[in-house]
Amino acid sequence: MKFPSPSKFNLYTMAKLPAAWLTGVRVKRVNEKSCTVSVKHRWISQNPFKSMFWAVQGMAAELATGALVIGYIQNSNKKISMLVANNNATFTKKATGRINFVCNDGDKIKEAIAQTIATGDGQTCWMKAVGTNKDGVQVSEFNFEWTVKVK
């Protein structure tokens, strides 16, 4: 199974998600099991409290989960719709410097996509992306409920 490269995801981000692109959200690594997305605290991504705006963290976290969804949909060779139905987040420390969001839920979305192909019914899948700073300290955690359905 071959996933699109990080550079292909970053080109996609530039074309289809310009707010993420402009704030510096970039896919660093992606494979069947996990995805790492990075973003740096800078002027364009800041909030008034000298840390990264929660929405910028959310874009990076959503891309960390969504890149896995996109990869499995592309590999299925089926027309499958994808949509975030729900999400929640927890913030535990100020996000400053470079923040890496990692999602290790590739197996979960793989199974949901296999189920929607097999049954034709829509499936849901909760996926988690954890954001950590350069010291490996968790700054936030995002959960996204993805829905997938064969068109």
PyMOL commands that set and color helices and strands:
alter all, ss='L'
color gray80, all
select helices_A, chain A and resi 6-16+18-22+43-45+54-76+106-119
alter helices_A, ss='H'
color red, helices_A
select strands_A, chain A and resi 26-30+35-40+80-91+98-103+123-132+138-150
alter strands_A, ss='S'
color yellow, strands_A
deselect
rebuild
show_as cartoon
